[in-house]
Amino acid sequence: MYPQNPFKKGSQNFRLYERLMKGPVTNSEIIREMGVFNSTGRCSEVREFVKQHGIDLIARPLGEGLWQYNLT
């Protein structure tokens, strides 16, 4: 359903895109569980890639600084 991961294997973008293909993820999970401290920057880079394929990366506020990211 999603295009093949174009990012360098093991990179933060690679890991984030792999995780997003499995379902929604919060900024807390991205930072704490995945060790990606610039979550907004990485999401922006993934968003630019998926946009070329007609897919959106949506950020939805959950409250108190918590955001959920989802491919649609």
ChimeraX attribute file (.defattr): number of C-alpha atoms within 10 A of each C-alpha:
attribute: neighborCount
match mode: 1-to-1
recipient: residues
	/A:1	4
	/A:2	11
	/A:3	10
	/A:4	8
	/A:5	16
	/A:6	11
	/A:7	16
	/A:8	10
	/A:9	10
	/A:10	9
	/A:11	11
	/A:12	20
	/A:13	22
	/A:14	17
	/A:15	18
	/A:16	20
	/A:17	24
	/A:18	14
	/A:19	15
	/A:20	18
	/A:21	16
	/A:22	10
	/A:23	11
	/A:24	15
	/A:25	18
	/A:26	19
	/A:27	21
	/A:28	17
	/A:29	15
	/A:30	23
	/A:31	13
	/A:32	11
	/A:33	9
	/A:34	15
	/A:35	13
	/A:36	20
	/A:37	14
	/A:38	12
	/A:39	19
	/A:40	14
	/A:41	12
	/A:42	17
	/A:43	22
	/A:44	12
	/A:45	12
	/A:46	22
	/A:47	17
	/A:48	13
	/A:49	19
	/A:50	18
	/A:51	11
	/A:52	9
	/A:53	10
	/A:54	8
	/A:55	15
	/A:56	16
	/A:57	19
	/A:58	15
	/A:59	17
	/A:60	12
	/A:61	12
	/A:62	10
	/A:63	8
	/A:64	6
	/A:65	8
	/A:66	12
	/A:67	17
	/A:68	17
	/A:69	19
	/A:70	18
	/A:71	19
	/A:72	13
